[in-house]
Amino acid sequence: MTATLGHRGPDDEGYFVDGPVALGHRRLQIIDLATGRQPIANETGTVHAILNGEIYNYRRLAAMLRERGHRFATSSDTEVIVHAWEEFGEDCLAHFNGMFSFVLWDAERQTLFAARDRMGEKPFYYAERGGWLVFGSELRALVAHPEIARALDLRGLSRYLTSGYLPDPHTILEGVVKLPPGHALTVAGGKTRVSRYWDLPFGATRRGDERIEAWAERLWDGLCVSVRHRLVSDVPVGVFLSGGIDSGAVTAAAVAVAPESRLQTFSMGFDEASYSEERFARAVAEHLGTEHHQFTFTASDAAALLARLGSLLDEPLADPAFLPTLHLARQTRATVTVALGGDGGDELLCGYPTFLALAPMAAINRLPAPVLRAAAGVIGALPSGTRYGSPSFLLKQFLRGAVHPPDVAAQVMMGGLTPPEQRDLLSPGVGTAVADFDPYGDLAEIMADAPTDDPVDRLIYHHCKLYLAGQTLVKMDRATMACGVEARAPFLDPELVALVCAMPPTLKLRRWTTKHVLKRALAGRLPDAILERRKQGFGVPIAQWLRGPLRPVLEQTLHPDRLRRVGLFAPAAVTRLVAEHLAGRSDHRKVLWQLLVFELWREAYLPDSRWS
């Protein structure tokens, strides 16, 4: 099992076996290179722990625990887990500021305890089968255990088609689940218990206090504190700098808190001008005086990686940015082992177009349903542009969502297929098997726990629980760890998250201005051209590439004979989408990429399975 995770921990491996429990660990050396080998035990050898990730406040915690009589044998952040467990039990989680999945075994209490960080930066899969509890950082580790069968969950397939990822706690395999962010797992007395220990703290929102300057300074100060925590490392640290506001903010904060260091920054661009942010990344680097490294990702690079995409992905993930992120991480590894990034800024501070769609969506939902459907049909017939964020593409996504309730509309606008669209693509047998399954039921369960009724804050909650945890952080974790790089996200610091949740929503989204308070905080700290430019995510020119250099792999992977042999998808429906896209009559980039990624993953994980 640990051998399958060698890419995540290329520097060392360690094991602990005690009666019914076996812990295995692969190590990427970041903190305490000399004595931080895992598993790590307490003074008496009765508690052992393994950690994937970082506890950023470990030095302060270690000092506090020493004052309470605990003796430390290492300078590792993992050791604070065992002593904090001794001191606080399950309440130890309230003391950890970090990104983590960890497991500990307490021999005296005969208790296994595991937990995942608050926002879901680090993964944790587990399954209960045949008297075993099997767990690991990636799905590939679990299927290496003889009790874990490789059986496709057809509802998992529907969830993937709905979102482009597998939302927590679900996976693509039957009987395997993910521990959700902010949750802990306890095994004692033969029973397994999963409990939530944290959620986004919207309850403290101060809606009457809208003094923008005071909030902006608090946001900047909080980001600087978070970045200072995440610069702590015994190996070189850099920043992924895209040219956008979030990564620019992280870079500016890093320069502010560590002015004596020559900060290394790394960015990725494309030959296709409308997708490339190279000039903006360079402008930020020159403004802040970083040592900047610029790379370009081409269609040829994508074609080379596609051949290995199925094995690189742990689960199907329909985010084309996985490929350039992997390429960037590989280039970055030649210089640094840790890289900070801007993940979480868009979700927490209202950076996506979906936030701008809230007001129009409320107005358009008052129109009769037939009028909405007719408008969607007219817009759907418009030609699709291939430039990044083309108006026709965005308008089509908006109208696809407009016919649904707000929570579902947000999901549809972010991408993925509706149930009727799925029925057209699935083979008759598979369609029948999932006919009674409503993939939006998962969404309803998640949003039922949202601790706020404000539309803006509810959308923040939606995007954090689904898109951020299920896609963005998964993409970053898998792409960077595949290259032995640790990615850190300062915007996801729990204290900073609490600060943002407490802000009045009008400070985050003011009329048509997204990230209003962040832009105010960065005034004078980043070039005006960066703060005023249109929002641009890490888009990839997949629509063009599928019609050009990637056309052979698209046609081969989604060939009707191949689909008919496997039996999951309807060959005629898929062939129609391929033909329309290649001819330029429609832009089916999202659904074709979803299908392509799934088939490449299935070929790697379930090559001999058939459904008929």
Backbone torsions as a table, in degrees:
resi	resn	phi	psi	omega
1	MET	NA	-46.0	-180.0
2	THR	-68.0	-28.8	179.8
3	ALA	-62.3	-30.7	179.3
4	THR	-69.7	-16.0	-175.9
5	LEU	-107.5	20.6	-178.5
6	GLY	-59.2	-31.2	179.0
7	HIS	-66.0	-31.6	179.8
8	ARG	-75.6	-29.1	-178.3
9	GLY	-139.3	77.6	-176.1
10	PRO	-78.9	-7.0	-170.3
11	ASP	-93.7	-23.9	-175.4
12	ASP	-168.1	166.2	173.6
13	GLU	-144.2	152.7	-179.4
14	GLY	-153.9	155.8	-175.0
15	TYR	-141.5	152.8	172.0
16	PHE	-143.5	127.6	179.3
17	VAL	-127.2	127.8	-178.9
18	ASP	-147.4	101.9	178.5
19	GLY	58.9	-114.4	-175.0
20	PRO	-83.0	0.0	-169.9
21	VAL	-121.5	136.0	172.2
22	ALA	-131.8	125.7	177.6
23	LEU	-114.0	131.5	176.7
24	GLY	-127.4	144.7	-173.7
25	HIS	-143.6	137.2	169.5
26	ARG	-111.6	133.5	-169.7
27	ARG	-113.4	130.5	164.2
28	LEU	-102.8	113.7	-171.5
29	GLN	-74.1	117.2	179.1
30	ILE	-126.3	-49.4	-177.4
31	ILE	-117.4	137.5	176.5
32	ASP	55.1	70.4	-176.2
33	LEU	-64.3	-27.8	-173.2
34	ALA	-84.1	-43.8	-171.0
35	THR	-123.1	12.1	-173.5
36	GLY	-91.1	23.7	-177.4
37	ARG	-65.9	141.0	-178.4
38	GLN	-113.7	156.3	0.0
39	PRO	-65.4	153.7	179.4
40	ILE	-115.3	139.4	-174.6
41	ALA	-114.9	165.7	172.3
42	ASN	-80.3	-173.6	-175.3
43	GLU	-62.0	-34.8	-173.7
44	THR	-97.7	-2.7	179.2
45	GLY	74.0	20.0	-179.5
46	THR	-97.4	-14.4	178.2
47	VAL	-126.2	127.4	177.9
48	HIS	-125.4	143.2	-177.8
49	ALA	-138.0	149.4	169.4
50	ILE	-127.8	144.4	-173.3
51	LEU	-132.7	134.0	167.5
52	ASN	-112.1	112.2	-178.9
53	GLY	123.9	-151.9	-175.4
54	GLU	-142.6	141.7	167.9
55	ILE	-105.3	103.2	-169.5
56	TYR	-70.1	-30.4	-178.5
57	ASN	-96.3	29.9	-173.5
58	TYR	-66.9	-31.2	-178.5
59	ARG	-66.8	-44.5	177.8
60	ARG	-65.0	-41.1	178.9
61	LEU	-64.4	-41.3	179.9
62	ALA	-62.2	-41.0	178.7
63	ALA	-62.9	-42.8	179.6
64	MET	-64.9	-41.1	-178.8
65	LEU	-70.6	-33.9	175.4
66	ARG	-63.6	-40.0	178.0
67	GLU	-61.1	-25.6	179.5
68	ARG	-92.6	7.7	172.2
69	GLY	102.0	1.6	-179.6
70	HIS	-81.2	140.9	-179.9
71	ARG	-106.4	130.1	-178.3
72	PHE	-103.9	136.4	177.9
73	ALA	-101.0	-11.6	-177.9
74	THR	-135.3	176.5	172.2
75	SER	-109.0	25.1	-174.1
76	SER	-87.8	147.8	175.3
77	ASP	-70.5	-22.8	178.8
78	THR	-65.3	-33.0	-175.9
79	GLU	-67.6	-26.5	178.5
80	VAL	-65.3	-24.3	-179.8
81	ILE	-65.4	-46.6	-177.0
82	VAL	-66.8	-39.6	-178.8
83	HIS	-75.3	-34.9	176.2
84	ALA	-66.4	-35.2	175.2
85	TRP	-63.0	-43.6	178.2
86	GLU	-60.6	-38.8	-174.0
87	GLU	-81.3	-40.8	-169.8
88	PHE	-120.4	-8.6	-175.1
89	GLY	64.0	-142.6	-177.7
90	GLU	-63.6	-21.1	177.7
91	ASP	-70.6	-4.3	178.1
92	CYS	-58.5	-28.2	-176.7
93	LEU	-61.5	-30.4	179.8
94	ALA	-65.2	-18.7	-176.3
95	HIS	-94.4	-10.0	-173.4
96	PHE	-93.8	125.2	169.5
97	ASN	-108.6	107.4	-177.6
98	GLY	-176.6	-176.9	168.8
99	MET	-115.9	124.3	-170.8
100	PHE	-162.4	151.6	153.7
101	SER	-129.5	127.9	178.9
102	PHE	-138.5	159.0	176.1
103	VAL	-134.4	136.5	173.5
104	LEU	-132.8	151.1	177.7
105	TRP	-120.2	122.3	176.9
106	ASP	-105.2	104.9	-174.7
107	ALA	-67.5	-36.4	-179.2
108	GLU	-66.6	-41.2	179.8
109	ARG	-87.8	-6.5	-175.8
110	GLN	50.2	50.6	-175.6
111	THR	-129.1	132.4	170.7
112	LEU	-103.8	130.6	-177.5
113	PHE	-130.5	129.7	179.3
114	ALA	-134.2	153.2	-179.7
115	ALA	-153.3	155.5	177.7
116	ARG	-122.8	146.8	-174.9
117	ASP	-62.3	167.1	-168.0
118	ARG	-62.7	-40.7	-174.2
119	MET	-101.6	-9.9	175.8
120	GLY	93.7	33.1	179.6
121	GLU	-70.4	-34.3	-178.1
122	LYS	-114.5	141.0	-173.3
123	PRO	-87.9	158.0	174.3
124	PHE	-152.8	109.8	176.9
125	TYR	-102.3	147.8	174.4
126	TYR	-154.8	162.2	178.3
127	ALA	-152.2	145.5	173.6
128	GLU	-111.8	117.7	-174.6
129	ARG	-152.1	129.0	173.6
130	GLY	58.1	34.3	-179.4
131	GLY	85.9	-2.8	179.0
132	TRP	-100.3	146.7	160.9
133	LEU	-110.5	114.1	-175.9
134	VAL	-113.1	134.0	-176.9
135	PHE	-142.5	160.4	178.8
136	GLY	-175.3	170.2	-178.5
137	SER	-79.6	-19.6	178.0
138	GLU	-140.2	158.1	-178.9
139	LEU	-60.2	-34.7	-177.2
140	ARG	-61.7	-29.5	179.0
141	ALA	-70.3	-38.4	-179.2
142	LEU	-67.6	-42.4	-176.7
143	VAL	-73.0	-7.1	172.3
144	ALA	-77.3	-15.0	177.6
145	HIS	-82.4	136.1	-174.6
146	PRO	-64.6	-18.1	179.9
147	GLU	-82.9	-14.5	-173.1
148	ILE	-99.6	110.9	-178.3
149	ALA	-82.4	151.6	175.9
150	ARG	-92.9	82.0	-177.7
151	ALA	-119.9	117.7	-179.5
152	LEU	-64.0	131.4	173.9
153	ASP	-89.8	111.5	-177.5
154	LEU	-63.8	-29.4	173.7
155	ARG	-69.6	-33.7	174.2
156	GLY	-62.8	-38.8	175.3
157	LEU	-61.0	-43.7	178.2
158	SER	-63.1	-40.1	177.8
159	ARG	-62.9	-41.4	179.0
160	TYR	-63.1	-44.1	179.3
161	LEU	-66.0	-29.4	179.1
162	THR	-71.4	-37.7	-170.9
163	SER	-117.5	-26.4	-170.8
164	GLY	89.1	3.6	177.4
165	TYR	-156.6	177.3	178.9
166	LEU	-107.6	106.8	-178.1
167	PRO	-68.5	144.8	176.9
168	ASP	-60.8	141.7	6.6
169	PRO	-96.2	15.9	-169.5
170	HIS	-86.1	158.0	173.4
171	THR	-133.8	-178.3	-178.9
172	ILE	-86.4	-10.2	-178.3
173	LEU	-110.1	143.4	178.1
174	GLU	-62.5	133.4	174.1
175	GLY	81.2	-3.1	178.2
176	VAL	-109.4	133.6	-178.7
177	VAL	-131.4	167.6	174.7
178	LYS	-109.3	141.3	170.3
179	LEU	-72.4	123.2	-177.6
180	PRO	-67.2	156.9	174.1
181	PRO	-56.0	146.4	178.3
182	GLY	70.2	20.9	-179.0
183	HIS	-123.7	156.7	177.3
184	ALA	-126.9	155.7	179.1
185	LEU	-125.8	128.9	-179.8
186	THR	-124.3	130.9	175.7
187	VAL	-120.6	116.5	-179.8
188	ALA	-155.6	143.2	178.5
189	GLY	60.3	28.7	179.7
190	GLY	78.8	6.2	-178.8
191	LYS	-119.2	144.5	178.2
192	THR	-109.4	130.0	-179.3
193	ARG	-127.9	130.6	175.5
194	VAL	-111.9	131.0	-176.5
195	SER	-139.2	147.3	175.5
196	ARG	-85.1	133.1	176.4
197	TYR	-113.2	-6.3	-178.0
198	TRP	-160.0	149.2	171.9
199	ASP	-146.6	163.6	178.8
200	LEU	-56.6	122.7	-170.0
201	PRO	-87.8	70.3	-179.9
202	PHE	-78.2	-12.1	-174.8
203	GLY	-61.8	-21.8	-175.4
204	ALA	-95.4	16.2	-176.6
205	THR	-58.4	130.1	178.2
206	ARG	-105.3	91.7	-171.0
207	ARG	-76.4	-20.7	-177.3
208	GLY	-86.6	-12.7	-175.0
209	ASP	-99.3	99.6	-175.6
210	GLU	-119.7	35.6	177.4
211	ARG	-76.9	99.3	-169.6
212	ILE	-62.0	-40.0	-175.9
213	GLU	-65.6	-42.1	180.0
214	ALA	-64.8	-43.7	178.5
215	TRP	-65.1	-39.4	-179.7
216	ALA	-62.2	-42.0	179.3
217	GLU	-68.2	-38.5	176.9
218	ARG	-64.0	-38.1	178.2
219	LEU	-65.1	-44.4	179.2
220	TRP	-63.6	-45.2	179.5
221	ASP	-61.5	-42.4	179.2
222	GLY	-64.7	-38.8	177.6
223	LEU	-65.5	-39.9	178.8
224	CYS	-63.3	-41.8	177.5
225	VAL	-62.4	-44.1	180.0
226	SER	-62.7	-44.7	179.6
227	VAL	-64.1	-39.5	178.6
228	ARG	-59.9	-42.3	176.5
229	HIS	-59.3	-40.4	-172.2
230	ARG	-86.5	-2.3	172.2
231	LEU	-88.7	-8.7	-179.9
232	VAL	-71.1	120.6	-177.6
233	SER	-168.4	152.5	174.1
234	ASP	-98.2	9.4	175.8
235	VAL	-132.3	165.0	-176.1
236	PRO	-61.7	143.9	-177.8
237	VAL	-124.2	140.0	175.0
238	GLY	-135.7	-168.1	-179.3
239	VAL	-134.7	133.6	168.5
240	PHE	-77.1	114.3	-174.8
241	LEU	-114.7	107.7	-175.3
242	SER	-86.9	-23.5	-170.6
243	GLY	103.4	-4.9	176.7
244	GLY	-89.5	179.4	-175.3
245	ILE	-70.1	-42.5	-172.7
246	ASP	-65.7	-50.9	179.8
247	SER	-68.7	-31.0	174.8
248	GLY	-64.9	-38.4	177.6
249	ALA	-63.7	-43.7	178.9
250	VAL	-62.5	-42.3	179.5
251	THR	-64.5	-44.5	178.9
252	ALA	-61.3	-40.7	178.8
253	ALA	-66.5	-39.8	179.7
254	ALA	-63.8	-40.3	177.4
255	VAL	-66.5	-36.7	-178.5
256	ALA	-68.4	-40.1	-175.0
257	VAL	-87.9	-17.5	179.0
258	ALA	-134.3	62.7	-174.7
259	PRO	-65.8	-19.7	-177.4
260	GLU	-78.8	-16.0	-177.0
261	SER	-95.5	149.0	175.8
262	ARG	-90.9	96.7	-172.6
263	LEU	-68.8	135.1	176.2
264	GLN	-93.4	129.2	176.0
265	THR	-123.6	152.1	-172.7
266	PHE	-138.1	134.5	179.1
267	SER	-140.4	160.1	-178.3
268	MET	-127.8	132.9	177.7
269	GLY	-126.3	-178.5	-178.8
270	PHE	-131.2	157.9	174.6
271	ASP	-67.8	-29.2	179.4
272	GLU	-75.8	113.2	-168.0
273	ALA	-58.1	-39.6	-174.7
274	SER	-70.6	-15.9	179.5
275	TYR	-98.2	-17.6	-171.8
276	SER	-90.4	133.9	176.6
277	GLU	-110.4	21.6	-173.8
278	GLU	-57.3	-44.9	-176.1
279	ARG	-66.3	-31.4	179.0
280	PHE	-73.6	-40.5	177.6
281	ALA	-61.6	-42.7	179.7
282	ARG	-66.0	-36.5	179.0
283	ALA	-62.9	-41.8	177.7
284	VAL	-65.7	-43.7	-179.3
285	ALA	-61.2	-42.7	179.5
286	GLU	-68.2	-38.7	179.5
287	HIS	-63.4	-37.7	-175.4
288	LEU	-96.9	-8.0	176.5
289	GLY	74.6	35.3	179.3
290	THR	-88.7	163.1	172.6
291	GLU	-89.2	103.7	-166.3
292	HIS	-98.8	139.8	178.3
293	HIS	-122.1	121.3	-175.3
294	GLN	-114.1	133.8	179.0
295	PHE	-129.5	158.0	177.8
296	THR	-121.6	134.7	178.9
297	PHE	-107.4	123.4	-175.0
298	THR	-110.3	169.5	175.6
299	ALA	-61.7	-32.9	177.1
300	SER	-65.7	-39.4	175.8
301	ASP	-61.9	-42.3	180.0
302	ALA	-63.1	-43.9	-179.4
303	ALA	-61.9	-38.7	179.2
304	ALA	-66.1	-39.1	-179.5
305	LEU	-75.1	-30.6	-179.1
306	LEU	-58.4	-32.0	-179.3
307	ALA	-61.7	-24.7	-178.3
308	ARG	-114.0	7.6	-171.8
309	LEU	-60.7	-41.1	-177.6
310	GLY	-59.5	-38.0	-180.0
311	SER	-84.2	-24.9	178.3
312	LEU	-71.0	-36.9	180.0
313	LEU	-80.5	140.8	176.3
314	ASP	-82.1	-39.2	173.3
315	GLU	-134.4	161.9	175.4
316	PRO	-58.2	134.4	-178.9
317	LEU	-144.6	110.3	-172.2
318	ALA	-90.2	47.4	176.2
319	ASP	-110.5	106.9	-178.6
320	PRO	-59.4	-22.0	-179.2
321	ALA	-68.3	-11.3	175.5
322	PHE	-56.5	-40.7	-175.5
323	LEU	-66.1	-53.6	177.4
324	PRO	-66.1	-29.5	176.1
325	THR	-65.1	-41.3	176.1
326	LEU	-61.7	-44.4	179.4
327	HIS	-62.6	-42.7	178.6
328	LEU	-62.9	-43.5	179.9
329	ALA	-62.6	-39.5	179.8
330	ARG	-63.8	-42.2	178.5
331	GLN	-68.5	-38.7	-178.3
332	THR	-64.5	-35.5	-175.5
333	ARG	-59.5	-21.2	177.8
334	ALA	-69.9	-16.9	-176.1
335	THR	-117.4	-43.2	-176.8
336	VAL	-133.9	164.1	176.9
337	THR	-108.4	-21.3	-179.6
338	VAL	-122.4	136.5	178.3
339	ALA	-135.7	128.7	174.6
340	LEU	-85.6	149.6	179.1
341	GLY	-143.5	178.3	-174.7
342	GLY	-98.5	14.5	-178.5
343	ASP	-57.3	137.5	178.0
344	GLY	101.9	-22.7	-178.7
345	GLY	-63.4	-42.0	-179.7
346	ASP	-65.8	-40.9	-178.1
347	GLU	-70.7	-42.4	-174.1
348	LEU	-81.4	-30.1	-173.1
349	LEU	-115.9	19.7	169.7
350	CYS	66.2	57.1	-177.8
351	GLY	-95.4	-14.2	-173.6
352	TYR	-87.9	155.5	175.7
353	PRO	-58.7	-23.8	178.8
354	THR	-60.1	-30.6	178.4
355	PHE	-70.1	-37.9	177.3
356	LEU	-68.9	-22.0	-178.9
357	ALA	-81.0	-8.9	-175.1
358	LEU	-58.8	-51.1	-178.1
359	ALA	-66.6	-49.2	176.8
360	PRO	-59.2	-36.3	-179.6
361	MET	-64.4	-41.4	179.2
362	ALA	-62.8	-37.0	-179.4
363	ALA	-74.2	-43.5	-175.0
364	ILE	-71.7	-25.4	179.2
365	ASN	-68.5	-12.1	177.6
366	ARG	-83.2	-8.4	177.7
367	LEU	-78.6	152.7	176.9
368	PRO	-61.0	145.9	-178.0
369	ALA	-57.2	-41.3	179.0
370	PRO	-60.4	-36.3	178.4
371	VAL	-65.8	-41.9	178.4
372	LEU	-61.8	-45.4	-179.0
373	ARG	-63.5	-38.8	178.9
374	ALA	-65.4	-42.0	178.3
375	ALA	-63.7	-41.5	178.9
376	ALA	-61.9	-38.0	178.6
377	GLY	-65.1	-41.6	179.5
378	VAL	-64.9	-47.9	-179.5
379	ILE	-64.6	-37.8	-179.6
380	GLY	-62.1	-24.0	-179.8
381	ALA	-83.3	-9.6	-179.8
382	LEU	-68.7	148.5	176.2
383	PRO	-65.4	148.3	-177.6
384	SER	-96.7	134.3	175.2
385	GLY	-83.1	156.2	-179.8
386	THR	-103.6	-6.8	177.4
387	ARG	-70.4	158.1	178.7
388	TYR	-61.0	132.7	176.1
389	GLY	58.8	38.3	-179.0
390	SER	-59.7	142.2	-177.1
391	PRO	-57.0	-39.5	-177.9
392	SER	-64.9	-38.7	179.9
393	PHE	-65.6	-45.2	-179.3
394	LEU	-65.5	-38.6	-179.4
395	LEU	-67.1	-38.2	177.8
396	LYS	-63.8	-42.7	179.0
397	GLN	-63.2	-39.3	-179.8
398	PHE	-63.1	-46.4	-176.7
399	LEU	-73.3	-27.4	173.4
400	ARG	-61.1	-37.4	-178.6
401	GLY	-83.0	-24.7	-169.8
402	ALA	-63.3	-22.7	-177.6
403	VAL	-83.6	0.8	-176.4
404	HIS	-111.4	163.3	171.3
405	PRO	-60.2	158.7	-171.5
406	PRO	-52.3	-47.9	-176.9
407	ASP	-63.5	-42.1	178.6
408	VAL	-70.7	-38.2	179.8
409	ALA	-58.0	-41.9	178.8
410	ALA	-61.6	-40.3	179.4
411	GLN	-64.2	-43.9	-178.7
412	VAL	-65.6	-41.0	-179.4
413	MET	-66.0	-29.9	179.1
414	MET	-75.7	-11.6	178.1
415	GLY	121.9	171.7	-178.7
416	GLY	101.0	170.5	-173.7
417	LEU	-106.1	140.3	173.5
418	THR	-75.2	162.9	178.4
419	PRO	-54.5	-43.3	177.1
420	PRO	-62.2	-38.1	178.1
421	GLU	-66.1	-36.8	176.8
422	GLN	-64.4	-42.4	-178.2
423	ARG	-59.0	-33.7	179.6
424	ASP	-69.6	-25.8	-174.7
425	LEU	-96.7	-25.9	-176.6
426	LEU	-80.2	150.5	175.2
427	SER	-65.9	158.5	-177.7
428	PRO	-55.7	-42.3	-178.3
429	GLY	-65.8	-43.6	179.5
430	VAL	-69.8	-40.0	177.8
431	GLY	-59.0	-40.1	177.6
432	THR	-65.9	-39.4	-177.4
433	ALA	-64.5	-29.2	-178.2
434	VAL	-111.2	14.0	-175.2
435	ALA	-60.2	-34.7	-177.2
436	ASP	-91.2	3.2	-177.2
437	PHE	-94.4	129.2	176.6
438	ASP	-107.0	103.9	-177.8
439	PRO	-63.9	-21.2	178.0
440	TYR	-76.8	-6.6	174.2
441	GLY	-63.8	-35.6	175.7
442	ASP	-59.9	-43.5	-180.0
443	LEU	-62.2	-42.5	-179.9
444	ALA	-62.4	-40.2	179.0
445	GLU	-63.3	-43.6	-179.2
446	ILE	-66.0	-46.4	-175.7
447	MET	-73.6	-18.6	175.7
448	ALA	-64.1	-23.5	-179.7
449	ASP	-91.7	-2.2	-177.5
450	ALA	-60.6	121.9	-175.8
451	PRO	-84.8	38.0	-179.0
452	THR	-159.5	149.6	175.6
453	ASP	-106.9	-6.9	-179.5
454	ASP	-66.8	131.1	-176.7
455	PRO	-58.2	-39.8	-179.4
456	VAL	-68.0	-47.8	-179.0
457	ASP	-67.0	-34.0	175.8
458	ARG	-63.9	-37.4	178.6
459	LEU	-70.3	-35.2	173.2
460	ILE	-60.1	-47.1	179.1
461	TYR	-59.4	-46.2	179.0
462	HIS	-55.8	-51.8	-175.4
463	HIS	-68.7	-33.6	178.8
464	CYS	-69.8	-42.9	-176.6
465	LYS	-74.9	-28.0	-174.4
466	LEU	-109.2	-74.0	-172.3
467	TYR	-64.4	-45.6	-178.7
468	LEU	-66.3	-54.8	-176.7
469	ALA	-69.9	-35.1	-173.7
470	GLY	-88.8	-27.1	-176.4
471	GLN	-121.6	-60.4	-171.1
472	THR	-61.7	-49.1	-178.1
473	LEU	-72.1	-32.0	175.8
474	VAL	-65.0	-46.8	177.3
475	LYS	-55.7	-49.3	-176.8
476	MET	-66.1	-43.3	-179.4
477	ASP	-63.3	-48.9	-176.0
478	ARG	-68.8	-40.7	-177.5
479	ALA	-67.6	-42.5	-178.2
480	THR	-75.9	-43.3	-178.4
481	MET	-68.7	-23.0	174.4
482	ALA	-63.4	-21.3	-178.4
483	CYS	-112.2	9.7	-179.2
484	GLY	70.1	33.5	176.5
485	VAL	-116.3	137.4	176.8
486	GLU	-101.0	120.3	178.0
487	ALA	-94.3	137.5	179.2
488	ARG	-126.0	141.9	-173.1
489	ALA	-120.3	94.4	-177.8
490	PRO	-59.8	-30.5	-179.8
491	PHE	-65.3	-15.3	-177.3
492	LEU	-97.2	9.9	172.4
493	ASP	-56.6	131.6	-174.4
494	PRO	-59.7	-35.6	178.8
495	GLU	-70.8	-36.1	177.4
496	LEU	-69.7	-39.2	176.4
497	VAL	-60.8	-43.3	179.2
498	ALA	-62.4	-38.6	178.2
499	LEU	-63.3	-45.3	-179.1
500	VAL	-65.8	-39.6	178.9
501	CYS	-65.0	-27.5	-179.4
502	ALA	-81.5	-13.2	-178.9
503	MET	-69.9	144.5	169.7
504	PRO	-58.6	137.0	-178.3
505	PRO	-56.8	-30.2	-177.7
506	THR	-67.9	-15.2	176.2
507	LEU	-82.3	-26.2	179.2
508	LYS	-85.3	-39.0	179.3
509	LEU	-129.9	108.4	-179.8
510	ARG	-115.9	105.7	-175.7
511	ARG	54.5	-112.5	-177.8
512	TRP	-103.2	15.9	179.7
513	THR	-104.2	116.0	176.2
514	THR	-86.4	155.0	178.0
515	LYS	52.1	40.9	-173.4
516	HIS	-56.9	-48.1	-176.0
517	VAL	-70.2	-33.8	177.9
518	LEU	-67.7	-41.5	178.3
519	LYS	-62.6	-37.7	177.5
520	ARG	-66.8	-38.8	179.6
521	ALA	-65.4	-28.3	-175.8
522	LEU	-96.0	-1.1	178.8
523	ALA	-58.5	125.9	-177.0
524	GLY	84.2	-11.6	179.7
525	ARG	-102.6	-24.5	173.4
526	LEU	-127.1	155.9	178.8
527	PRO	-58.5	144.0	179.7
528	ASP	-57.9	-34.9	-178.4
529	ALA	-62.1	-30.4	178.3
530	ILE	-75.0	-41.3	-177.6
531	LEU	-72.3	-25.9	-174.6
532	GLU	-98.8	-9.2	-175.4
533	ARG	-74.3	159.8	178.9
534	ARG	-65.4	143.2	176.2
535	LYS	-57.1	130.8	175.6
536	GLN	-139.3	116.0	176.2
537	GLY	-79.0	-176.6	-179.9
538	PHE	-82.0	69.7	-178.7
539	GLY	-78.5	156.2	-178.8
540	VAL	-128.4	135.5	-176.9
541	PRO	-74.8	57.3	-175.6
542	ILE	-65.9	-37.1	-178.2
543	ALA	-56.8	-46.7	179.0
544	GLN	-68.5	-43.5	-175.3
545	TRP	-64.1	-35.9	179.4
546	LEU	-67.7	-25.4	176.1
547	ARG	-86.8	-10.3	-176.5
548	GLY	-122.7	-106.5	-172.9
549	PRO	-62.3	-28.4	-178.2
550	LEU	-94.7	3.4	-178.9
551	ARG	-59.3	-42.5	-179.6
552	PRO	-59.5	-44.1	-178.7
553	VAL	-70.5	-32.9	176.4
554	LEU	-63.2	-49.5	-177.2
555	GLU	-68.6	-35.5	179.4
556	GLN	-71.2	-45.7	-175.6
557	THR	-69.5	-36.5	-178.6
558	LEU	-104.7	27.5	178.0
559	HIS	-65.0	138.3	-176.2
560	PRO	-58.5	-35.4	178.7
561	ASP	-64.1	-39.6	179.9
562	ARG	-67.5	-45.0	179.3
563	LEU	-64.2	-39.0	179.9
564	ARG	-65.1	-37.9	-179.1
565	ARG	-67.6	-38.4	-179.3
566	VAL	-76.5	-44.3	172.6
567	GLY	91.4	12.2	179.9
568	LEU	-90.4	-38.9	-173.2
569	PHE	-116.7	155.7	179.3
570	ALA	-80.5	111.4	-174.5
571	PRO	-56.3	-42.6	-176.6
572	ALA	-63.3	-41.9	-178.6
573	ALA	-66.7	-42.1	180.0
574	VAL	-68.0	-41.8	179.9
575	THR	-61.4	-36.9	176.7
576	ARG	-62.8	-44.0	178.8
577	LEU	-62.1	-43.3	179.8
578	VAL	-61.2	-46.9	-177.7
579	ALA	-63.4	-43.7	-179.7
580	GLU	-64.0	-38.6	-179.8
581	HIS	-69.6	-46.6	-177.7
582	LEU	-63.6	-33.1	179.3
583	ALA	-80.0	-8.8	-179.3
584	GLY	80.2	10.2	-179.8
585	ARG	-75.8	-29.3	179.0
586	SER	-145.2	158.4	175.9
587	ASP	-104.1	98.4	179.9
588	HIS	-106.1	30.2	-173.5
589	ARG	-56.1	-42.4	-173.5
590	LYS	-67.2	-50.5	-176.9
591	VAL	-69.3	-37.7	179.5
592	LEU	-66.8	-38.5	177.2
593	TRP	-67.0	-39.6	176.4
594	GLN	-57.5	-48.6	-178.1
595	LEU	-67.0	-41.3	179.9
596	LEU	-61.6	-47.9	179.9
597	VAL	-61.8	-44.2	-178.7
598	PHE	-60.9	-45.5	-177.3
599	GLU	-65.8	-36.4	176.4
600	LEU	-67.2	-39.3	176.5
601	TRP	-65.9	-46.1	-178.4
602	ARG	-60.8	-39.3	179.7
603	GLU	-63.7	-31.6	179.7
604	ALA	-80.2	-36.2	-173.4
605	TYR	-101.4	-33.6	-175.5
606	LEU	-131.9	57.9	-170.5
607	PRO	-66.0	-27.7	-174.3
608	ASP	-104.9	2.4	-177.0
609	SER	-77.3	145.3	178.8
610	ARG	-137.0	146.4	177.9
611	TRP	-128.8	122.6	-178.3
612	SER	-144.6	NA	NA
